[in-house]
Amino acid sequence: MVDKNTKNCNLMKSIVNIITSVIAIIIAQFIAGKFFDKSFVWALIMTLIFLAIFVPVDLVIDKKIEAYYENKREA
C-alpha cells in the first residue's frame, strides 16, 4: 500500500512535468510560427531545446515538492 503523501507527491510531480512540456511546446510553436513560417521541424527542434532548458527547473521543483511532503509526513 502506498502512503497518501507519496501518492500526492507523485501526482504533483506528474502535473508539473505535464505543465513544463506544454509550456515548451507552446513557446516552440509560437516561435516557429512567427519566425520560421510554421515549420514543424523547427518547432520540434525548439521543443527539445526548451525541454532541455526546463529540466533543471523541473528537478528543483521536484525536490521542493518532495521536501514539502516529507515535512508533512513527519508532522
C-alpha positions in Angstrom: 0.0 0.0 0.0 1.3 3.4 -1.0 1.2 6.2 1.6 -1.2 9.1 0.8 1.6 11.6 0.9 3.6 9.6 -1.6 0.6 9.4 -3.9 0.1 13.2 -3.7 3.8 13.8 -4.2 3.9 11.7 -7.4 0.7 13.3 -8.6 2.2 16.8 -8.2 5.4 15.8 -9.9 3.4 14.4 -12.9 1.4 17.6 -13.1 4.5 19.8 -13.1 6.1 17.6 -15.8 3.0 17.9 -18.0 2.8 21.7 -17.5 6.5 22.0 -18.3 6.1 20.0 -21.5 3.0 22.0 -22.6 4.8 25.3 -22.0 7.8 24.2 -24.1 5.5 23.1 -26.9 3.6 26.4 -26.9 6.7 28.5 -26.9 8.3 26.5 -29.7 5.1 26.6 -31.8 4.9 30.4 -31.3 8.5 31.0 -32.3 8.2 28.6 -35.3 5.0 30.3 -36.5 6.4 33.8 -36.1 10.0 33.3 -37.5 10.2 30.1 -39.4 7.0 30.0 -41.4 5.3 27.4 -39.2 7.9 24.7 -39.9 7.2 21.5 -38.0 10.9 20.5 -37.9 11.9 23.8 -36.3 9.1 23.5 -33.8 10.3 20.0 -32.9 13.9 21.1 -32.5 13.0 24.1 -30.4 10.7 22.0 -28.2 13.6 19.7 -27.4 15.8 22.6 -26.7 13.2 24.2 -24.3 12.7 20.8 -22.6 16.4 20.6 -22.1 16.4 24.1 -20.6 13.4 23.3 -18.3 14.9 20.0 -16.9 17.0 21.7 -14.2 14.0 23.9 -13.3 11.8 20.7 -13.1 14.4 19.0 -10.9 14.4 21.9 -8.4 10.6 21.9 -8.3 10.5 18.1 -7.8 12.9 18.4 -4.9 10.8 21.1 -3.3 7.7 19.0 -3.7 9.4 16.0 -2.1 10.6 18.2 0.8 7.1 19.6 1.4 5.6 16.1 1.5 8.4 14.7 3.6 7.9 17.5 6.2 4.2 16.9 6.0 4.8 13.2 6.7 7.0 13.9 9.7 4.5 16.4 11.2 
